[in-house]
Amino acid sequence: SALGAEDSVYALNFDSPFLLYPLRQPHGKSVSGILTATRFEITSSVRQSLPVEKSLKKLVDLDRCYTVTRIPVENGRELCLYNIHLSAYTTDGTIADEQLELLITDMEAEYRSGNYVVCAGDFNKDLLGDSSAYFGVSTAGYTWAQSLRFDLFDGTALSVVAPLDPDNPVPSCRNADAPYHEGQLVLTVDGFVVSPNVTVSAAEVLDEDFRCSDHNPVRLTFTLNDR
């Protein structure tokens, strides 16, 4: 539903009464949300539900969403900020593709209408295509850690921006199967998608050594242009 002008917006991503995963020590009740905070005026924000598994796989996955938060720009356009958390554990990849296609269609429509579009979040797919080339740990056997479907962006005006310093690569995510340790699976699944009228000057992973989460924060520096 639409919200009034705020400096932050929270949307419920999932509220699971009992998450049956992992089987030996299930999470149980799980609640998670998506927060967008800004020092600029927010005129509205909408939560968009994403397609999810409908089979028994639903017991080990969760509801997903993204939010679209609108910030007015002086030239009369809007900056549309997309905050997203895509599914990880899908049966055959179909649901993950459907989620990404919905996002792409929505973002492309906003850009074609003249707005600026920036998406940030957890795509739960390898945004580097092959993170093992940078971090030396294979993603083979991890269905959630496979490459993003970059081909789904073909024919659109949108660009995927993966946060990476080739001279000092830092992963954005680690596998949460155990406490963090050397040799654990690490990769980059957190990043950005932007429209052509957004100029990116930097995209980076902040090296926090996973001290607060199984993710490191990512940062995008950008400007809006007239294209």
Disulfide bonds with the S-S distance in Angstrom:
none
